[in-house]
Amino acid sequence: MGTRRVLVTGCSSGIGLAVAARLAKDELRRFKVVATMRDLRKRGPLEKAAGDSLNKTLEIKQLDACCEASIRECVNSLPDRRVDVLVNNAGVGMIGPLECQSIDAMKNLFDTNFFGLARLVKELLPDMKQRQSGHIVVMSSVMGIQGLLFNDVYSASKFAVEGFCESLAVQAMKFSIKTTLVEPGPVVTEFERKVYEDAEKMDLSGTDEETAKIFREVYLPYSKKIFASLGQTPEEVAEQTVKVITAKEPPLRHQTNRLYMPMTALKHADPTGRLPLDAFYKMIFKHDSVFNATLGVLRMLQRSAWKK
Ligand SMILES: NC(=O)c1ccc[n+]([C@@H]2O[C@H](COP(=O)([O-])OP(=O)(O)OC[C@H]3O[C@@H](n4cnc5c(N)ncnc54)[C@H](OP(=O)(O)O)[C@@H]3O)[C@@H](O)[C@H]2O)c1
């Protein structure tokens, strides 16, 4: 296989930045990376991470996932419009009680997380079909498999992404195009900082006192503990994304965090949905000590996995 051109969205920080830098520095020089971001003034951290690969195996271009014209302009600027691998990574988060979130904010989230993907695929799929090759890699989430308390809208957007890719994958296969959903658990990036910052500022007057209390006093501390115990680095997710991209037979789904797998496995273990529902309910509302002990064990496992 020759050099493949990989277009990555959302490279100003976090996973997108790490994936772009990792691919550009590939020792075997298998990739030409088109690292895109909506605001080029934020290119500094990527330029630093890219180092010597900048303007050699990595070029930075503007692309806003919410703007069809900017997607087209970016793709048109590439030789033969050729993109061998799309890494659709741009995404935003949202947490909190539903009653405190406006429909406009929900639509904006879907505009990036779901319609952003739809726009990019619409732009690239016809060329990929014509060439009978290509790989669509989508940064989904474990929340695209299993919903989580106070993540209703974010999770819904990732479910949308999962349904979209699962449906598309069959047609894509007919044209020898591969589809992969990368499903990270918690990853320590700007994403986490932004959602917690928004949560601290959130006006909770739209909901009842009990819900506000559960959000502040139960959900937020739990969620922060989960990030601290199970959180991966963007570089770890990037490493696994490269493995997926270079696999001979890439999987439709790839979960990046083995420690999170027991939570998603519950979903498949009981088609009625009762098992995960009960497990999450008990973990969050009934068994604080079990939850903390479990996280302690997982933290130890995580540390020993890193040492290996
Ligand atoms: N962090 C986690 O725990 C986690 C877990 C599972 C999945 N994910 C998924 O991983 C992906 C990357 O998230 P991250 O953790 O790396 O967060 P991040 O550091 O906040 O990065 C998100 C990136 O998306 C960009 N972006 C947002 N809206 C965009 C738009 N309309 N057009 C183009 N770029 C846009 C951001 O650009 P700006 O700097 O301009 O805002 C930023 O570069 C997301 O799809 C997220 O849902 C994250």
The ligand as an ORCA input file, in Angstrom:
! r2SCAN-3c Opt
* xyz 0 1
  N     -12.661     13.362     25.842
  C     -13.441     12.310     26.011
  O     -13.656     11.848     27.126
  C     -14.054     11.631     24.819
  C     -14.564     10.341     24.991
  C     -15.150      9.680     23.922
  C     -15.244     10.325     22.702
  N     -14.749     11.580     22.557
  C     -14.893     12.191     21.236
  O     -13.617     12.477     20.720
  C     -13.704     13.580     19.819
  C     -12.609     14.585     20.144
  O     -12.808     15.081     21.452
  P     -11.615     15.514     22.415
  O     -11.774     14.780     23.676
  O     -10.325     15.479     21.712
  O     -12.066     17.031     22.726
  P     -11.402     18.441     22.429
  O     -10.012     18.488     22.926
  O     -12.390     19.429     22.950
  O     -11.378     18.506     20.821
  C     -12.521     18.656     20.060
  C     -12.108     19.215     18.720
  O     -13.267     19.350     17.899
  C     -13.215     20.657     17.326
  N     -14.497     21.132     16.866
  C     -15.629     21.414     17.567
  N     -16.575     21.867     16.734
  C     -16.063     21.868     15.489
  C     -16.538     22.224     14.201
  N     -17.766     22.686     14.013
  N     -15.705     22.062     13.134
  C     -14.466     21.596     13.287
  N     -13.930     21.287     14.479
  C     -14.726     21.415     15.560
  C     -12.608     21.520     18.398
  O     -12.199     22.741     17.853
  P     -12.199     24.137     18.671
  O     -10.886     24.152     19.424
  O     -12.274     25.167     17.629
  O     -13.376     24.105     19.583
  C     -11.480     20.600     18.828
  O     -10.410     20.683     17.921
  C     -15.117     14.122     19.931
  O     -15.891     13.644     18.852
  C     -15.615     13.526     21.236
  O     -17.016     13.362     21.236
  C     -14.147     12.246     23.578
*
